[in-house]
Amino acid sequence: METKHIIITGTSRGIGFELALQFANAGHKVLAISRKTPQALLGHSNISCLSIDLSIEEDLEKVTQFIEHTWKKVDVLIHNAGVLLLKPFDQISAKEFEDIYKVNVFAVANLTRCCIPYLQKGSHVVTVSSMGGIQGSMKFAGLAAYSSSKGAVITLSELLAEEYKEKGVAFNVLALGAVQTEMLQEAFPGYQAPISAKEMADYIFNFALTGNKYYNGKVLQVSSTTP
């Protein structure tokens, strides 16, 4: 098995945490990025951790330095980090709206830009979006900032797939339905999603490694519940 060099954001909990462990246990090299680093990741020989705030563009320089001095290349980049705000639209401040976009959109663009020089032919960039960002899908009141940001990264990925297709780098999006994560529970207390974080990580694990053979510039809807 060829060892892949994989960057994952949002690894402090939920899907990102499960993904980091799964890739590392499979023998791949992982750069786990989150604001808070869980102890379970720190001791793993295949995991390097960076504690940074993705909403601060200057913090991403640490990622560039790590790649340049340690890996020299990136095989898979998984944009998993995200923040969710459940609030009526007329009560969302301009700053709150901007804060959602800083993590869910601008950080995706900025981190991708950092990695572009190190992405080679066959590399795969996977952005985790939401069914709420799919045009024509069911929408939920109170998620104006979150769902619109998830729609923005879908279009961004489609554009990057076109811009870098000659380089052989694939960009795809997974639009997830409800997954049982801490973020979901914080926003919707008591709701029980049909898919666990571990189960979704299993799916993303395989897609990140092989999906670029079959897809580029595509949005895959990964949901058993959201129409």
Secondary structure, 3 states (H helix, E strand, C coil): CCCCEEEEECCCCHHHHHHHHHHHHCCCEEEEEECCCCHHHHCCCCEEEEECCCCCHHHHHHHHHHHHHHHCCEEEEEECCCCCCCCCHHHCCHHHHHHHHHHHHHHHHHHHHHHHHHEEEEEEEEEEEEHHHCCCCCCCCCCHHHHHHHHHHHHHHHHHHHHCHHHCCEEEEEEECCEECHHHHHHCCCCCCCEEHHHHHHHHHHHHHHHHHCCCCCEEEECCCCC
